[in-house]
């Protein structure tokens, strides 16, 4: 199996305080409102995102991506793990108070498995384009960028 490698990272700020930012991000079923590449999100068990959560993202291009939460720090961070073809993909979501006010949010994607250095680059390129369109919409939902 290939080594793990960081494929993508985006850090940005929002005006919302960490609790409000967490509430918005943890409501994964509402992500299609700002992440327009996502058609729908199923989450189990019902209720808020938590350490036992698992689900499926249905993308607008027809691809389905399943995930399970593998690390969870309420109000601060969660990591979910899924597969893209034969790659393991870890999606980390980190929220921190911004010293200037509001919240600093970091999305990090790490991949592992055979072909991560080649297929991972293609995955990261496509995903970066989606994130770069989604982040301004999320910032708008969270009071704008400071």
N, C-alpha and C positions, 0 to 999 in steps of 0.2 A: 504494500500500500504506500502511496506517495506521502510525502511530508505535508504538514499543514502550512498554509501561507495566508497572510492577510491579503484579501482580494480588493477590498474597498473600505474606505472610511469617510464619513461626512460628519463634521461638527458644525453646529449652528446655534444661534441664540433666539429665544422668544421672550416676549414681555411677560407672559404668564408666569406666576410663581410655580415652584416645582410641584406642589400638590395638584394644581389645576392642569399642568402639563401632563402629569402622570395619569390623571383621570381621563384625559383625552386620548392619550396613547394606549392606555390599557383597555379602552373600549374598541377592541380590534374589529368588531363587526361594523363600526362606522368608518373604517379606513377608506373605503371606496369614495367617500366624500372629498378627500384630499389626495389620496393615492389613486389617481384615475386609471392606472394600469391594472388595478384590482377590481374585478367585477363583483365578487362577494367573498365573505369570510364565514366559515362555520367554526364554532368553538364548542368544545366539550371539556368538562361538564358545563352546563348552563351557568350563567352568572359571570362574575368578574374574572379577569385573567388571574391565574394563580399558579402555584408550583406543580399542580397536576394537570394543567391545561394542555390540550392538543387540538389540532384543527386542520383545516384545509383552506388555502387561498385559491380562489379561481381567478385567473388572470384574463384580461380582455382578449388576449391572443389565443385563448382556449387551453392553455397549460394550467394544470393543477399542481399545487405544491403543498405537501403535507408537512406538519411540524409538530414538535412536542417541546414544552418548556423544560429545559434541563438545569437552569439556574434561575433563582428568583430571590430578589431583595425588595420587599414591598416599598413602593414610593421612590425607589432609586434605580433599579436595574432588573432586566430579565434577559435571558439568552434562550432562544429556541433553536432547535436543530432539525434539519430536514435533509432531503436528498434532491439533487439535480442530476439526472441520469445516474452515473455511478459515483458522483462526488458527494461527500458529506459537507453540508453547508451550515455554519453556525452564524446566526444573526443576533448580534448583541445590541441592546437598547439601553443606553445609560443617560440618566438625568441627574444634573448637578446644579445646585444654586449658583447663579452667576454673580460674582462679586459686584458687578455694576447694576444688579437687579435682574429679575426674571430668572430664566433657566437656560443652562447650556445643555444641549442634547447631542449625543454622539451615537451614530449608527455605525457599527463595524461588522464586516462580513469576512469570515475566515473559512477557507475551504480546505478539504483534505481528500486524499484518494488518488488513484491513478489518473493522470492527466490534468491535475490541478494547475500545472504551469501552462498548459495550453487551453484546455476547455475552460478553466477558471478565468482566464483572461477575457474570453468571449462573454462568459456569464457576467463578469464584472463590468464590461463595457456596456452591455444591454441594461444591467441593473442600475448603473450610474446614471444613464440617461433617464430612467424612470424616477430615480430619487431626485435628480436635479429639477425635474418638473414638479414633483410632489412636495418637496421641502418648502418652497414659497407658499404653497396653498396651506400647508400645516402651520407655517408661521402666521399667516393671515388668520387662521382659526384661533390661534393662541395669542392674539393681540398685536401681531406684527413683530418685526425684528427690531430690537433696540438700536 
